[in-house]
Amino acid sequence: MDKIKLFGLLLVLLAIPAGVYLVRSSRSTRVETRAARIEEALIFTMPAEFYLKLGETADVAVKIDTGKETVTGVKIVLDFDPDLLVLAGDIKAGPAFDEFVAGEDFGQIVLKGKGQLIGQGTIATLSFKSIEIGETDLKVNSSSLVWDKSEKNNLFRKGVGSRILIE
């Protein structure tokens, strides 16, 4: 009888740490799963780097990658050096969004799009003309916004611009 009690006590003592481990691991899995559902949107420009001769023009695509998240709108702010570059022509809307508005004001471009997008898409194509020799960046401004389908969460976390070398 004493052996049975001792065996039962041993089982209880082993079961307690195993139970604690299982509860803790299920909680951390739940937290990781919840965090993994909300993805971040990446805004980037292509090409990532390019060369221009003085007076030449080049097209730059402004793109978005939302992963698996549904996005319903964007407000993308791009900064460039107006001493080295000017916009050459109209800003062309890409197929990523149904509604599109764009504006430019001395070294800053604002692109607004509305519609639904999941995955990758082109927001707009910009044409720049070089007006001075030098090096500059087309930067995705940190004030940019990417709205999720609830239109309450900004999914924008990172922007990658282009390096432009003018000879």
C-alpha positions as CSV (number, residue, x, y, z in Angstrom):
1,M,0.0,0.0,0.0
2,D,2.8,2.4,0.8
3,K,4.3,1.8,-2.7
4,I,1.0,2.7,-4.3
5,K,0.8,6.0,-2.3
6,L,4.4,6.8,-3.1
7,F,3.8,6.1,-6.8
8,G,0.6,8.3,-6.8
9,L,2.5,11.1,-5.0
10,L,5.3,10.9,-7.6
11,L,2.8,11.1,-10.5
12,V,1.2,14.2,-8.9
13,L,4.6,15.9,-8.5
14,L,5.5,15.2,-12.1
15,A,2.1,16.3,-13.4
16,I,2.2,19.8,-11.8
17,P,5.3,21.1,-13.7
18,A,4.0,19.5,-16.9
19,G,0.6,21.2,-16.5
20,V,2.3,24.6,-15.8
21,Y,4.4,24.2,-18.9
22,L,1.4,23.3,-21.1
23,V,-0.6,26.3,-19.9
24,R,2.3,28.7,-20.4
25,S,3.1,27.4,-23.9
26,S,-0.5,27.7,-25.0
27,R,-0.7,31.3,-23.8
28,S,2.5,32.3,-25.7
29,T,1.2,30.5,-28.8
30,R,-2.0,32.5,-28.6
31,V,-0.1,35.8,-28.3
32,E,2.2,35.0,-31.2
33,T,-0.7,33.9,-33.4
34,R,-2.6,37.1,-32.6
35,A,0.4,39.3,-33.4
36,A,1.1,37.4,-36.6
37,R,-2.4,38.2,-37.9
38,I,-1.7,42.0,-38.2
39,E,1.0,42.5,-40.8
40,E,2.9,45.6,-41.6
41,A,2.8,47.3,-45.0
42,L,6.0,48.1,-46.9
43,I,6.1,51.1,-49.2
44,F,9.0,51.1,-51.7
45,T,10.2,52.7,-54.9
46,M,11.7,51.0,-57.9
47,P,14.4,51.1,-59.1
48,A,16.2,51.2,-55.8
49,E,19.1,53.0,-57.3
50,F,19.7,54.7,-60.7
51,Y,21.9,57.1,-62.6
52,L,20.9,60.1,-64.6
53,K,22.8,62.4,-66.8
54,L,22.1,66.1,-66.4
55,G,18.8,66.9,-68.1
56,E,17.7,63.3,-68.4
57,T,14.4,61.9,-67.1
58,A,13.6,58.6,-65.4
59,D,10.5,56.9,-64.2
60,V,10.1,55.7,-60.6
61,A,7.4,53.3,-59.5
62,V,5.9,53.7,-56.0
63,K,4.8,50.3,-54.8
64,I,3.2,48.7,-51.8
65,D,3.4,45.2,-50.3
66,T,0.7,44.5,-47.7
67,G,1.5,40.8,-47.2
68,K,-1.8,39.1,-46.5
69,E,-3.5,42.1,-45.0
70,T,-6.4,43.9,-46.7
71,V,-5.7,47.6,-47.2
72,T,-8.4,50.1,-48.0
73,G,-6.4,53.3,-48.4
74,V,-3.1,55.0,-48.4
75,K,-1.6,58.5,-48.0
76,I,2.1,58.2,-49.1
77,V,4.4,61.2,-48.6
78,L,7.6,61.2,-50.6
79,D,10.5,63.7,-50.2
80,F,13.1,64.6,-52.8
81,D,15.7,67.4,-53.3
82,P,14.1,70.1,-55.5
83,D,17.6,71.6,-56.1
84,L,18.6,68.4,-58.0
85,L,15.2,67.0,-59.4
86,V,11.9,68.2,-60.7
87,L,8.8,66.3,-61.6
88,A,8.6,65.9,-65.3
89,G,5.0,65.5,-66.4
90,D,1.9,64.2,-64.6
91,I,1.9,61.7,-61.8
92,K,0.4,58.5,-63.3
93,A,-1.9,56.4,-61.1
94,G,-1.1,52.8,-60.8
95,P,-3.7,50.0,-60.7
96,A,-3.4,49.4,-57.0
97,F,-6.4,51.6,-56.0
98,D,-9.7,52.6,-57.6
99,E,-9.5,56.2,-56.5
100,F,-6.3,58.2,-56.7
101,V,-5.2,61.8,-56.0
102,A,-1.7,63.3,-56.2
103,G,0.0,66.6,-55.5
104,E,3.4,68.0,-55.4
105,D,4.8,71.0,-53.5
106,F,8.5,71.9,-53.6
107,G,10.3,68.7,-52.8
108,Q,7.3,66.8,-51.5
109,I,4.8,64.5,-53.3
110,V,1.6,63.3,-51.6
111,L,-0.2,60.3,-53.1
112,K,-3.6,59.2,-51.9
113,G,-5.4,56.1,-52.9
114,K,-8.7,54.4,-51.9
115,G,-9.9,50.9,-52.7
116,Q,-9.1,47.4,-51.6
117,L,-5.7,45.7,-52.0
118,I,-4.2,42.6,-50.7
119,G,-0.6,41.8,-51.6
120,Q,1.6,43.9,-53.9
121,G,0.6,46.7,-56.2
122,T,1.8,49.9,-57.9
123,I,0.4,53.0,-56.4
124,A,1.9,55.5,-58.9
125,T,4.6,56.2,-61.5
126,L,6.6,59.4,-61.2
127,S,8.8,60.9,-63.8
128,F,11.8,62.9,-62.6
129,K,14.1,65.2,-64.5
130,S,17.6,66.0,-63.3
131,I,18.5,69.7,-63.1
132,E,21.8,69.6,-61.2
133,I,24.7,67.3,-60.7
134,G,24.8,65.5,-57.3
135,E,23.5,62.6,-55.2
136,T,20.1,62.5,-53.6
137,D,17.4,60.2,-52.2
138,L,13.7,59.8,-52.9
139,K,12.5,59.1,-49.4
140,V,9.3,57.6,-48.1
141,N,8.3,60.0,-45.3
142,S,7.5,58.5,-41.9
143,S,4.2,60.4,-41.9
144,S,2.8,58.1,-44.5
145,L,-0.4,56.1,-43.7
146,V,-1.7,52.7,-44.8
147,W,-5.2,51.9,-43.5
148,D,-6.4,48.4,-42.8
149,K,-9.9,47.3,-43.6
150,S,-11.3,48.7,-40.4
151,E,-9.7,52.0,-41.3
152,K,-8.6,52.3,-37.7
153,N,-5.1,50.9,-37.8
154,N,-2.1,52.3,-39.7
155,L,-0.1,49.4,-41.1
156,F,2.8,51.5,-42.4
157,R,6.0,50.7,-40.6
158,K,8.7,51.0,-43.2
159,G,9.5,52.8,-46.4
160,V,12.4,52.2,-48.7
161,G,13.2,54.9,-51.3
162,S,15.5,55.3,-54.2
163,R,19.1,56.5,-54.4
164,I,19.6,58.8,-57.4
165,L,23.0,59.7,-58.8
166,I,23.2,62.6,-61.3
167,E,26.3,63.0,-63.5
